[in-house]
Amino acid sequence: MDNLWIATGHFRMDGMTRGSGPTEDATCRQFVVPNLRAAGWSENQIVEQRYLTDGRIVPTGRGHRRRQGKRADYLLEIEPGFPIAVIEAKRLFKLPGDGLQQGMRYAEMLHLGFAYSTNGDGIVEHDYDFGAQRELRAFPSPEELWDRHCAWRGITDRAVAEDLTLPFNRDLRNPDGSVKTPRYYQTVAIDRAVEDALAGKKRMLVTMATGTGKTFVALQVVWKLWNSRWKPRRKPRVLYLADRNILVDQPIAREFRPVFGDAVWKIQGAPKTGREVYFALYQSMADSGDAAPDGDRRHLPILREPDLRVFARARHRRRLPRPVPGPPSRAQSRRDGLVASPTAARPVRP
């Protein structure tokens, strides 16, 4: 005669909680990471527990507190600082797709083309290129996912694809001494502006709220283009324009000169033609060489020939300044980048 025993109580093993199976951390260590390594992802390409935001600050009775920030379980980076997919992991006893909506929200914040959800046993993928979801038996390899990312973004030139993954500049420091790195929305703005410039677009518009780091974004865009193969056999020439001296002097002292050194020059006095990153006021741009004052006319060759013009804080002007006339070949090759703050009344129209 068989005996049936019914007992109460819970068992506990390593990495498990009472009555509920492996924890999420144990699922990640024992299943998710091994699956990624088996697909060919290296340790440096798997970024675990990446906070995307610091958390919202909310008032309390006697002060304030910060809520927990948004955190992705895993980011898959093809190169350091260049993610192409996000993964949300759930516990083993949950469904593989339970974390997909959360992963999709993070992918949309980061403008990534692929979101994954897994419970360690099954995998569900959302592909933003085709707008489709499917179940997978294994994660795609880095090479496969990078090819799909390039197809999603419409990138066909392999040199452009390689230049997009160039690392950010890490010379600047925060007040606490840590390396100043771009926030998630700054990363999106930088990568899209660089992508458009390398793709040959003539104008790029970056609209960011006041105090969200427009100058830092402009610096990183210039840095990436500076180190890319955008202009063969030479460094690109950049002209940074603002409408007030303070908006020229501060970026030079705080961001650009610590990074680019002697390549930075503010257009005033005697012209310097051997630099690559020029700063000037809008007023330095004349409608024509004949109408320009003597002081401005000396700088017309510099103003006419930049590869990239950056207009900072153009919301303070109704219209952008008219371009300085130059040879057609140079005018056609020039890129105009606009870093602006939004206005409540009406958008800025270049």
C-alpha positions, 0 to 999 in steps of 0.5 A: 500500500502506497503512502501519501504524505501531505506536509506543510513547510518550505525548503530552501537551497542556495539562491532560493527563497522560501517557497518561490524558487530561485531569486531574480539574482540567482536566475541571472547568474545561473541562466541569463549570463551563461546564455549570453556568453554561449551566444558569443557576448563577452564580459565587457559587452554585458552591462549588468544593473545599469541605472538609466535615471537617478530617480525622481526627487519628491518632497516630504514633510521635512525635506525631500527624498529621491525615489529609486531610479529606472534600472535595466537588468542588462544592456548589450553593448557592441562597443563600450558606451554603445548599447544596442539592446536591453534585457529584462530578467524575471524569476524562473517560475515566471513567464519568459515575456513577463518583463517585455513591456518594461524592457520595451520602455527602457529600449524606447528611452534609449532609442534601441531597436531590440528588447528582450525578456527572459526567465532564464529558460525562455526568451522573448524578443521585440524587434522595433525594425519590424514591430514584431515579437517572437520567442527565441531558443537562444540570444542572437550573437553580437555580429548578428545583432549589430548587422540587424541594428545597422539595417534598422538605422539604414546604415550601409557604410561599414566605415560609418558604422565603425565611427558611430561606436567611437567612445565618448570623451572622458577628460571632463570631471564632475565636482566629486572628481568622477568622470563626467559621462553622458546621461541617457538622453544626452547619449541619444542626442549625441549618437543621432547627431553624429549618425546624421552628420556621417550620413551626409545630412545638411542640418541637425536639430537638437532640442533640449531643455535649459540646464540639461547639458546642451554644451556637453552634447555639442562637445561630445558630437564634435569629439566623435566627428573629430576622431572619425573618418568624416573628413579623410586625412584631416581634422574637421573644422568647426565653428561654434556660434552664440549670441552673447560673449558669456555663451562663448567664453564659458564653453571654451573654458569649461568644456572645449579647451580642456578637451581640444587644447590649442585647437580652440580659438575665439575669433577676435583680433588677428585671425588664426587660420591654423586651428580647428575649433573656432568660437564666434558671436553671431555678429561676426557673421556678415551678409557679404564681404563688402559690407563687413567691417574691417575687423570682421572681413579679416575672418571671412575665410574662417567663417566661410569654410567650416565643416560643421557649424554649431548654433547654440541657444538659437531660441533667443533669435527669431531666425538663424543668421544668414550663412556667410557666402562662400564657394559653392563646393564649400557651402554644399559640404557644410553641416549645420548643427543647432543646439537649442532650448524649446520655447512655449509659444512656438518652435524654432524654425531654422 
